[in-house]
């Protein structure tokens, strides 16, 4: 079973890298100065969000604000850099329809990733495909300092809630 998991993760990672490479080829068509489309990271902080009694999880609040009305497919590459320079890489795809207040909020929780004391950096690079054919590429980053008493014991994983 463990061998299957490693193969599955390797194949998934390779697939995501290939998709991101294809997106890089099309990035010449990407509009990075789309006036009414803004992606931002509002906050990042630590806590015990998986109830394992270790405050070793990171919550990231990010949002899209736009006047666009329709489906947005978001490809997000999330890098969490620890104080020692070690980087947790996550790739996610989120499909969301814009709501009446013209905002989509992503609540991203990275479990078991705050394992060192010091300053952390979260960087998110996003490729956003609008159903009118437009591709928007934007990124954001935030730095924060989660105090830490002891390292967690779980495997780093990620969860995304869309509001």
Buried (B, 14 or more C-beta within 10 A) or exposed (E): EEEEEEEEEEEEEEEBEEBBEEBEEEEEEBBEEBEEBBBBBEEBBBBEBBEBEBBBBBBBBBBBBBEBEEEBBBBBBBBBBBBEEEEBEBBBEBEBEBEEEEEBBBBBBBBBBBBBBEEBBBBBBBBBBBEEEBBBBBBBEBEBEBEBEEEBEBEBBBBBEBE
